[in-house]
Amino acid sequence: MRLENQNIQIISAPSILGLQPTGVEELADSLLGSGLAERLGTKNKVIALETLNHKYNYQRDKATNVLNPDGIRDFSLTLAEVVRETVFKKQFPFVLGGDCSVIIGTMAGIKARQENGLIFMDAHADFYQPDKSPTGEVADMDLAIVTGRGPELLTNINNLRPYVTDENVIHIGQRDWYETRQYGSQDIRETSIKCFSLAEIEREGMDATAEEVLKWVKKSKVEKFWIHYDTDVLSDEINPAVDYRLPGGLQFEQVELLLKQLLGSDTIVGISVAIFNPQLDAGRRISKNITESLVRAFS
């Protein structure tokens, strides 16, 4: 059965504990201010989660070697419960970050209901281990964490490690090969994660890529997938409003084509959007464009 937009439950989760307090915490308000809820046609009141952003600490935790692990765990527990309840009500959770660490709470939340897959759209692999991360920010290791790699405090919330298994993960749009080699990140290509890099998408085209992604989804052993959409997967020319910029990237039309096909496949349980920084968006032009693109993808 196709997703009914009235059944979408928007969850504002603007945590920046996994990145920096430089503006990403305004993502939810910016997209909602651009009319996202109204234009999607959802009838449900937005759920706004209280953040722990005021507890941000710039020093790495000595036990885990990452920034703000306790705060991220506490926020993830809250987000996980809200996502779990939303899915239990047979609603479609639409999580607005914040940074990419929100994927920890979302995946823990749906794992509490059943085994799921993850479609991870991101310019970065987000697969660092703490000792290799140049920043200690959980937003550059969140995919590693949700697949069970990293400090127990974050990988095993509610004894659910891993929140998703490698063979049920599809990574789309990576273009940070140079940085991952430079800093010694784990390589997602050496795992069972299915990868469609930006170079591969440019070579094969998004139509063929979307078809291949759907094939992987349909042959998976799990029934449902979560979509994580880091907006830095978009071309730097159309979305420079991110904290870690990289040249190249996908066009809105390419992202919309993929999202539209996935959302029409009855396999998607929810979606999260992260990393867009409104403070780098003079005139709110990019916010409006992202909002319009999401609305087209859900139409």
C-alpha positions as CSV (number, residue, x, y, z in Angstrom):
1,M,0.0,0.0,0.0
2,R,1.4,3.4,-1.0
3,L,2.4,5.9,1.8
4,E,-0.4,8.3,2.6
5,N,1.1,11.7,3.4
6,Q,-1.6,12.4,6.1
7,N,0.0,9.6,8.0
8,I,3.4,11.2,8.2
9,Q,4.6,12.1,11.7
10,I,7.3,14.8,11.6
11,I,9.7,14.6,14.6
12,S,11.9,17.6,15.2
13,A,15.1,16.3,16.6
14,P,17.7,19.1,16.3
15,S,20.5,17.6,18.3
16,I,24.0,18.8,17.4
17,L,25.9,16.8,20.0
18,G,27.5,14.7,17.3
19,L,28.8,17.7,15.3
20,Q,29.2,21.3,16.3
21,P,26.8,24.0,17.6
22,T,27.3,26.0,14.4
23,G,23.8,26.1,13.0
24,V,22.7,22.6,12.1
25,E,20.4,22.7,15.2
26,E,18.2,25.1,13.1
27,L,17.5,22.6,10.3
28,A,14.1,21.5,11.6
29,D,12.9,25.0,12.2
30,S,14.2,26.2,8.8
31,L,12.5,23.4,6.8
32,L,9.3,23.7,8.8
33,G,9.4,27.5,8.3
34,S,9.6,26.9,4.6
35,G,6.3,25.0,4.8
36,L,7.4,21.4,4.9
37,A,4.6,20.1,7.1
38,E,1.8,21.9,5.3
39,R,3.0,21.1,1.8
40,L,3.4,17.4,2.7
41,G,-0.2,17.4,3.8
42,T,0.4,15.7,7.1
43,K,-2.4,16.1,9.6
44,N,-0.3,15.2,12.7
45,K,1.1,17.9,15.0
46,V,4.9,18.1,14.9
47,I,6.6,16.3,17.8
48,A,9.4,18.5,19.0
49,L,12.0,16.8,21.2
50,E,13.9,18.6,23.9
51,T,17.6,18.6,23.1
52,L,20.6,18.4,25.3
53,N,22.6,20.8,23.1
54,H,23.3,23.1,26.1
55,K,25.5,20.3,27.5
56,Y,27.8,20.4,24.4
57,N,31.4,19.7,25.4
58,Y,34.3,20.3,23.0
59,Q,36.6,17.8,24.9
60,R,36.7,14.2,23.9
61,D,35.4,11.8,26.4
62,K,38.4,9.8,27.8
63,A,36.6,6.5,28.0
64,T,35.2,6.5,24.4
65,N,37.4,9.1,22.7
66,V,34.4,10.8,21.1
67,L,32.5,14.0,21.9
68,N,29.4,14.1,24.1
69,P,28.8,10.3,24.2
70,D,26.6,10.4,27.3
71,G,24.4,13.2,25.9
72,I,24.1,11.5,22.6
73,R,23.1,8.2,24.3
74,D,20.5,10.0,26.4
75,F,19.0,11.9,23.4
76,S,19.1,8.7,21.3
77,L,17.1,6.9,24.0
78,T,14.4,9.6,23.9
79,L,14.3,9.6,20.1
80,A,14.3,5.8,19.9
81,E,11.2,5.7,22.1
82,V,9.3,8.3,20.0
83,V,10.2,6.5,16.8
84,R,9.2,3.2,18.2
85,E,5.8,4.6,19.3
86,T,5.2,6.3,16.0
87,V,5.8,3.0,14.1
88,F,3.6,1.2,16.6
89,K,0.8,3.6,15.7
90,K,1.4,2.7,12.0
91,Q,2.5,6.2,11.3
92,F,5.5,7.2,9.1
93,P,8.2,8.9,11.2
94,F,9.9,11.8,9.4
95,V,12.8,12.9,11.6
96,L,14.4,16.3,11.1
97,G,17.9,16.6,12.6
98,G,20.3,17.9,13.7
99,D,23.4,16.1,12.8
100,C,23.8,12.5,11.6
101,S,24.0,11.1,15.1
102,V,20.1,11.1,15.1
103,I,20.4,7.9,13.0
104,I,21.4,6.1,16.2
105,G,18.1,6.8,18.0
106,T,16.0,6.2,14.8
107,M,17.6,2.8,14.1
108,A,17.4,1.7,17.7
109,G,13.8,2.7,17.8
110,I,12.8,0.7,14.7
111,K,15.0,-2.3,15.8
112,A,12.9,-2.5,18.9
113,R,9.9,-3.3,16.6
114,Q,11.7,-5.6,14.1
115,E,14.8,-6.1,12.0
116,N,15.2,-3.4,9.3
117,G,17.5,-2.2,6.6
118,L,19.1,1.2,6.1
119,I,19.4,3.2,2.9
120,F,22.2,5.7,3.8
121,M,22.5,8.7,1.5
122,D,25.7,10.7,2.3
123,A,28.7,12.3,0.7
124,H,30.8,10.7,3.5
125,A,31.2,7.1,4.5
126,D,30.7,8.0,8.2
127,F,32.6,4.9,9.1
128,Y,35.5,6.1,11.3
129,Q,36.5,4.5,14.5
130,P,37.1,7.0,17.4
131,D,40.9,6.6,17.3
132,K,41.0,7.5,13.6
133,S,38.4,10.3,13.6
134,P,40.1,13.7,13.2
135,T,37.4,15.4,15.1
136,G,35.8,12.9,17.6
137,E,32.4,13.9,16.2
138,V,30.0,11.0,16.2
139,A,28.6,12.4,12.9
140,D,31.6,11.0,11.1
141,M,31.2,7.5,12.6
142,D,27.4,7.1,12.8
143,L,27.2,4.4,10.1
144,A,29.9,2.5,11.9
145,I,28.0,2.8,15.2
146,V,24.6,1.7,13.9
147,T,26.3,-1.4,12.4
148,G,27.8,-2.3,15.8
149,R,31.3,-0.8,15.5
150,G,32.4,1.6,18.2
151,P,31.9,2.3,21.9
152,E,29.4,0.0,23.7
153,L,27.7,3.1,25.2
154,L,26.4,4.0,21.7
155,T,26.4,0.8,19.8
156,N,24.3,-1.3,22.3
157,I,21.4,0.9,23.5
158,N,18.8,-1.3,25.0
159,N,20.9,-4.3,24.2
160,L,20.0,-4.0,20.5
161,R,23.5,-4.1,18.9
162,P,23.7,-4.0,15.9
163,Y,20.8,-1.8,15.1
164,V,21.2,-2.9,11.5
165,T,23.4,-5.6,9.9
166,D,25.9,-4.9,7.1
167,E,24.1,-7.0,4.5
168,N,21.0,-4.8,5.1
169,V,22.7,-1.5,4.5
170,I,22.9,0.4,1.2
171,H,25.2,3.4,1.0
172,I,24.6,6.0,-1.7
173,G,26.7,8.9,-2.9
174,Q,30.0,8.7,-1.2
175,R,32.7,11.0,-2.5
176,D,35.1,11.4,0.4
177,W,37.6,8.7,-0.6
178,Y,40.6,11.0,-0.3
179,E,39.8,12.0,3.3
180,T,39.0,8.4,4.5
181,R,42.4,7.2,3.1
182,Q,44.2,10.2,4.6
183,Y,42.9,9.6,8.1
184,G,42.8,5.8,8.0
185,S,39.0,5.3,8.2
186,Q,37.6,1.8,7.9
187,D,36.6,1.1,4.3
188,I,32.9,0.3,3.9
189,R,33.8,-1.5,0.6
190,E,35.5,-4.2,2.7
191,T,32.2,-5.1,4.4
192,S,28.9,-6.6,3.2
193,I,27.5,-3.1,2.8
194,K,26.3,-2.4,-0.7
195,C,27.9,0.8,-2.0
196,F,26.8,3.1,-4.9
197,S,29.5,5.8,-4.9
198,L,29.0,9.1,-6.6
199,A,31.5,8.0,-9.4
200,E,29.4,4.9,-10.0
201,I,26.2,6.8,-10.1
202,E,27.7,9.3,-12.6
203,R,28.9,6.4,-14.7
204,E,25.7,4.4,-14.7
205,G,23.1,7.1,-14.3
206,M,20.5,7.5,-11.6
207,D,17.8,5.6,-13.4
208,A,19.9,2.5,-13.5
209,T,21.2,3.1,-10.0
210,A,17.7,3.4,-8.6
211,E,16.6,0.2,-10.4
212,E,19.6,-1.6,-8.8
213,V,18.9,-0.2,-5.4
214,L,15.3,-1.4,-5.6
215,K,16.5,-4.9,-6.6
216,W,18.7,-5.0,-3.5
217,V,15.8,-3.8,-1.3
218,K,13.4,-6.4,-2.7
219,K,15.8,-9.3,-2.4
220,S,16.7,-8.4,1.2
221,K,15.7,-10.6,4.1
222,V,14.1,-7.7,5.9
223,E,10.7,-6.2,4.9
224,K,11.4,-2.6,5.7
225,F,14.1,0.0,5.3
226,W,14.9,3.4,6.9
227,I,16.1,6.2,4.6
228,H,18.8,8.5,6.1
229,Y,19.3,11.6,3.9
230,D,22.3,13.7,4.7
231,T,21.9,16.8,2.5
232,D,25.6,17.0,1.9
233,V,25.0,14.2,-0.7
234,L,23.7,17.0,-2.8
235,S,26.0,18.8,-5.2
236,D,28.1,21.5,-3.4
237,E,26.9,23.9,-6.0
238,I,23.3,23.6,-5.0
239,N,23.8,23.0,-1.3
240,P,27.0,24.6,0.1
241,A,25.2,25.1,3.4
242,V,26.9,22.2,5.2
243,D,29.8,22.2,7.7
244,Y,32.1,19.8,5.7
245,R,31.9,20.6,2.1
246,L,33.1,18.4,-0.8
247,P,33.1,19.2,-4.5
248,G,30.6,17.4,-6.7
249,G,27.5,15.6,-5.6
250,L,23.9,14.7,-6.7
251,Q,21.3,17.0,-8.2
252,F,17.9,17.5,-6.7
253,E,16.3,15.6,-9.6
254,Q,18.5,12.6,-9.0
255,V,17.7,12.4,-5.3
256,E,14.0,12.9,-6.0
257,L,13.9,10.1,-8.6
258,L,15.5,7.7,-6.1
259,L,13.3,8.8,-3.1
260,K,10.1,8.7,-5.2
261,Q,10.8,5.1,-6.3
262,L,11.7,3.9,-2.9
263,L,8.7,5.6,-1.2
264,G,6.4,4.0,-3.8
265,S,7.7,0.5,-3.1
266,D,6.0,-0.1,0.2
267,T,9.3,-1.0,1.8
268,I,10.2,2.3,3.6
269,V,9.4,2.6,7.3
270,G,10.6,6.2,7.8
271,I,13.2,8.8,6.9
272,S,15.6,11.2,8.6
273,V,17.1,14.4,7.1
274,A,20.3,15.8,8.6
275,I,23.3,18.2,8.3
276,F,21.8,21.2,6.4
277,N,23.0,24.3,8.1
278,P,20.6,27.3,7.8
279,Q,23.2,29.7,9.1
280,L,25.1,29.2,5.9
281,D,21.9,29.8,3.8
282,A,21.6,33.5,3.2
283,G,18.1,34.3,2.2
284,R,16.8,30.8,2.9
285,R,17.0,29.9,-0.7
286,I,18.5,26.5,-0.1
287,S,16.0,25.7,2.7
288,K,13.2,26.4,0.3
289,N,14.8,24.3,-2.4
290,I,15.3,21.3,-0.1
291,T,11.7,21.6,1.1
292,E,10.3,21.8,-2.4
293,S,12.5,18.8,-3.4
294,L,11.2,16.7,-0.5
295,V,7.6,17.6,-1.3
296,R,8.1,16.5,-4.9
297,A,9.7,13.2,-3.8
298,F,6.7,12.5,-1.5
299,S,4.1,13.6,-4.1
